[in-house]
Amino acid sequence: MTFLAGSIVVLKSGGPAMTVVAATEEGVECMWMSDVGELSRDVIPTIALEQVEVGDDEDEEDDDED
C-alpha cells in the first residue's frame, strides 16, 4: 500500500494516530504526539501500518439527531 503525505495511519498492532510526512524506500516517515505531549517522528516499515479513515464527526452527530 502507498501512503501519501498528510494521511493518517496507525500501527496494525495499535497505538496513537500518526500523520504521514513522507514515504520512502526505507518506510513511511510519521509524526505523532506522545502520551506526554511531545512531538515524535520516526520511519516505520510500510507493512506495519494501516490507513485510518477520518470522517467529519460533526456531520455524524447531526445524523443521529434525526
C-alpha positions in Angstrom: 0.0 0.0 0.0 1.2 3.5 -0.7 0.7 6.2 1.9 0.5 9.9 0.9 1.8 12.8 2.9 -0.9 14.0 5.2 -2.6 10.6 5.5 -3.5 9.4 9.0 -2.2 5.9 9.9 -1.8 3.6 12.9 0.3 0.6 13.7 -1.5 -2.6 12.9 -0.7 -3.6 16.5 -2.4 -0.5 17.9 -1.2 2.9 19.2 -1.7 6.6 18.5 -2.8 8.0 15.2 0.1 9.3 13.2 0.4 11.7 10.3 2.5 10.6 7.3 5.2 13.1 6.5 6.8 11.2 3.5 7.0 7.7 2.1 10.5 6.4 1.0 12.1 3.1 0.1 13.0 2.7 3.8 9.5 3.1 5.0 6.9 5.7 6.0 8.1 8.7 7.9 5.4 9.6 10.5 4.8 12.2 13.2 2.6 11.9 16.3 2.1 13.3 19.7 3.2 11.1 22.6 1.2 10.4 25.7 3.1 13.2 27.5 2.5 15.8 24.7 5.9 15.5 23.0 6.1 15.5 19.2 7.6 12.3 18.0 8.9 11.4 14.5 10.2 8.1 13.1 10.4 6.0 9.9 8.2 2.9 10.2 8.1 -0.1 7.8 5.1 0.1 5.5 4.0 -3.4 6.3 3.3 -2.3 9.9 0.9 0.5 9.1 -2.8 0.8 8.1 -4.6 3.9 7.0 -7.3 5.4 9.2 -10.5 6.8 7.6 -11.1 10.2 9.1 -14.7 11.4 9.0 -16.4 14.6 9.9 -17.7 13.9 13.4 -20.0 17.0 13.4 -22.0 15.6 10.4 -22.3 12.2 12.1 -23.7 13.7 15.3 -26.3 15.7 13.2 -27.4 12.5 11.5 -28.0 10.8 14.9 -30.4 13.6 16.0 -32.8 13.0 13.0 
